[in-house]
């Protein structure tokens, strides 16, 4: 097997890459990394000292590729498939990357702040930081509610890397701050994302671990 993905089934950024892999039925070997296991964590950090998921290893050329967006672009370049996640047109590609960064920076990251704060020992919480994250969520969801409108996917009719980023960001955001009727367009978009076979597969595989997510 040429490709090995070092991942955790609950990691939102791993979900993003898994969607891209499943969209194109790209063959790969999943390598579950349990960071609670000291040996596994130490071995993983030898490869990528930052210690964050996901990391892709391509044995062809012995390339180590970290960071979700970079991994998906790498796959599009070296292992293209039927689902074209990167537009050919430079202007469309730039617009798509902007939306990808929007989901990662303004939904993904604040969502992680809220969830990880729930894992902190009692008395070590950061209520101010959590409120800042929730404020960012409200701003970002308001912007997305207007932009997505009645579009099927964030770039229109074509499913792209930006939608790969949107799926886990919105799935976990809905856990921390339910979309409800406040963001109807976003909620409908999330339903479409969850029904997409590639993300439905990711969620099914992650289901046994969801009890570990702090409520």
C-alpha positions as CSV (number, residue, x, y, z in Angstrom):
1,X,0.0,0.0,0.0
2,X,1.5,3.3,-1.1
3,X,-0.4,5.7,1.1
4,X,-0.7,5.5,4.9
5,X,-2.9,8.0,6.8
6,X,-2.0,8.6,10.5
7,X,-5.3,9.6,12.1
8,X,-7.8,9.4,14.9
9,X,-11.5,8.7,14.0
10,X,-12.8,11.6,16.1
11,X,-10.4,14.2,14.7
12,X,-12.4,16.7,12.6
13,X,-9.4,17.5,10.4
14,X,-9.0,13.7,9.8
15,X,-12.6,13.6,8.8
16,X,-11.8,16.2,6.2
17,X,-9.1,14.1,4.6
18,X,-11.0,10.9,4.9
19,X,-13.9,12.5,2.9
20,X,-11.4,13.3,0.1
21,X,-10.0,9.8,0.1
22,X,-13.5,8.2,0.0
23,X,-14.7,10.6,-2.7
24,X,-12.2,9.0,-5.1
25,X,-12.0,5.5,-3.6
26,X,-8.3,6.2,-3.2
27,X,-6.5,3.1,-1.7
28,X,-4.8,3.8,1.6
29,X,-3.8,2.2,4.8
30,X,-5.4,3.8,7.9
31,X,-3.1,3.9,10.9
32,X,-5.0,4.7,14.1
33,X,-2.8,6.7,16.5
34,X,-3.8,6.7,20.2
35,X,-2.2,9.7,21.7
36,X,-3.0,8.3,25.2
37,X,-0.5,5.6,24.5
38,X,2.9,7.1,25.3
39,X,4.8,4.9,22.8
40,X,2.4,5.5,20.0
41,X,2.4,9.3,20.7
42,X,6.2,9.3,20.8
43,X,6.5,7.4,17.5
44,X,4.0,9.7,15.9
45,X,5.9,12.8,17.0
46,X,9.1,11.4,15.6
47,X,7.4,11.8,12.2
48,X,5.7,15.0,12.9
49,X,6.9,16.8,16.0
50,X,3.9,19.1,16.1
51,X,1.9,15.9,17.0
52,X,-1.3,17.0,15.3
53,X,-3.5,14.9,12.9
54,X,-3.7,14.1,10.1
55,X,-0.4,13.1,8.5
56,X,-0.1,11.2,5.2
57,X,2.9,9.1,4.3
58,X,3.5,8.2,0.6
59,X,6.0,5.4,0.3
60,X,6.4,6.3,-3.3
61,X,9.3,8.8,-2.9
62,X,9.0,8.5,0.9
63,X,7.1,11.7,1.3
64,X,5.5,12.8,4.6
65,X,2.6,15.2,4.0
66,X,1.0,17.0,7.0
67,X,-2.0,19.3,7.3
68,X,-5.4,18.5,5.9
69,X,-5.6,21.0,3.0
70,X,-2.1,20.2,1.9
71,X,-2.9,16.5,2.0
72,X,-6.0,17.0,-0.2
73,X,-4.1,19.1,-2.7
74,X,-1.3,16.5,-2.8
75,X,-3.9,13.7,-3.5
76,X,-5.5,15.8,-6.2
77,X,-2.1,16.3,-7.8
78,X,-0.6,12.8,-7.4
79,X,-3.7,10.5,-7.0
80,X,-6.5,12.2,-9.0
81,X,-9.9,10.5,-9.2
82,X,-13.4,10.9,-10.5
83,X,-14.3,13.6,-8.0
84,X,-12.4,16.8,-8.8
85,X,-11.9,18.5,-5.5
86,X,-9.6,21.3,-6.8
87,X,-10.9,23.5,-9.6
88,X,-8.7,23.9,-12.6
89,X,-9.6,27.6,-13.1
90,X,-7.1,29.6,-11.0
91,X,-9.7,32.2,-9.9
92,X,-12.2,29.4,-8.8
93,X,-9.3,27.6,-7.1
94,X,-8.5,30.8,-5.1
95,X,-12.1,31.3,-4.1
96,X,-12.4,27.6,-3.1
97,X,-9.2,27.9,-1.0
98,X,-10.6,31.0,0.7
99,X,-13.7,29.1,1.7
100,X,-11.6,26.1,2.9
101,X,-9.6,28.5,5.1
102,X,-12.9,30.1,6.3
103,X,-14.2,26.7,7.6
104,X,-10.9,25.7,9.1
105,X,-10.0,28.9,10.9
106,X,-13.4,30.4,11.8
107,X,-15.5,27.2,12.5
108,X,-13.0,24.3,13.0
109,X,-10.7,26.1,15.4
110,X,-13.3,27.8,17.6
111,X,-15.2,24.5,17.8
112,X,-12.1,22.7,19.0
113,X,-11.6,25.4,21.6
114,X,-15.0,24.8,23.0
115,X,-14.7,21.0,23.1
116,X,-11.2,20.8,24.5
117,X,-12.1,23.3,27.2
118,X,-14.6,20.7,28.5
119,X,-11.7,18.3,28.9
120,X,-9.7,20.5,31.1
121,X,-9.4,19.7,34.8
122,X,-11.9,21.4,37.1
123,X,-10.8,25.0,37.9
124,X,-8.6,25.2,34.8
125,X,-11.3,26.2,32.3
126,X,-11.1,29.3,30.1
127,X,-14.6,30.8,30.1
128,X,-13.3,34.0,28.4
129,X,-11.7,32.0,25.6
130,X,-14.8,29.9,25.1
131,X,-17.0,32.9,24.9
132,X,-14.7,34.4,22.2
133,X,-14.9,31.1,20.3
134,X,-18.7,31.2,20.5
135,X,-18.8,34.8,19.3
136,X,-16.6,33.7,16.3
137,X,-19.0,30.9,15.7
138,X,-22.0,33.2,15.6
139,X,-20.3,35.6,13.2
140,X,-19.1,32.8,10.9
141,X,-22.5,31.0,10.9
142,X,-24.2,34.3,10.1
143,X,-21.9,34.9,7.2
144,X,-22.4,31.3,6.0
145,X,-26.2,31.4,6.3
146,X,-26.2,34.3,3.8
147,X,-23.6,32.7,1.4
148,X,-24.9,29.2,1.2
149,X,-28.5,30.3,0.5
150,X,-30.0,27.7,-1.7
151,X,-26.7,26.5,-3.2
152,X,-26.2,22.8,-3.0
153,X,-22.4,23.0,-2.2
154,X,-20.4,26.0,-1.1
155,X,-19.0,26.5,-4.6
156,X,-22.3,25.9,-6.3
157,X,-23.1,22.5,-8.0
158,X,-19.6,21.0,-7.6
159,X,-18.4,19.3,-4.4
160,X,-14.9,20.5,-3.6
161,X,-12.2,20.5,-0.9
162,X,-14.1,23.4,0.8
163,X,-17.0,21.0,1.4
164,X,-14.7,18.4,2.8
165,X,-13.7,21.1,5.3
166,X,-17.3,22.2,6.0
167,X,-18.6,18.8,6.9
168,X,-16.7,18.1,10.1
169,X,-16.6,21.7,11.1
170,X,-20.4,22.0,11.0
171,X,-21.0,18.5,12.4
172,X,-19.1,19.3,15.6
173,X,-20.3,22.9,15.7
174,X,-23.8,21.6,15.7
175,X,-22.8,19.5,18.8
176,X,-21.4,22.5,20.6
177,X,-23.9,25.2,19.5
178,X,-27.0,23.6,17.8
179,X,-27.9,25.2,14.5
180,X,-31.6,24.7,15.1
181,X,-33.9,27.2,13.3
182,X,-31.4,30.1,13.7
183,X,-29.3,29.0,10.7
184,X,-31.8,27.1,8.5
185,X,-29.7,27.3,5.3
186,X,-26.6,26.0,7.2
187,X,-28.6,23.2,8.8
188,X,-29.9,22.1,5.4
189,X,-26.3,22.3,4.0
190,X,-25.1,20.1,6.9
191,X,-27.8,17.5,6.2
192,X,-26.7,17.3,2.6
193,X,-23.1,16.9,3.7
194,X,-24.0,14.1,6.2
195,X,-26.0,12.4,3.4
196,X,-23.0,12.5,1.0
197,X,-21.8,8.9,0.8
198,X,-18.2,9.8,1.6
199,X,-19.0,11.6,4.8
200,X,-21.7,9.1,5.8
201,X,-19.0,6.5,5.7
202,X,-16.7,8.6,7.9
203,X,-19.4,9.2,10.5
204,X,-20.3,5.5,10.5
205,X,-16.7,4.6,11.2
206,X,-16.4,7.2,13.9
207,X,-19.7,6.3,15.6
208,X,-18.2,3.8,18.1
209,X,-16.1,6.6,19.5
210,X,-18.6,9.4,19.7
211,X,-19.2,8.7,23.4
212,X,-15.7,10.0,24.0
213,X,-16.7,13.5,22.8
214,X,-17.4,15.7,25.9
215,X,-21.0,17.1,26.0
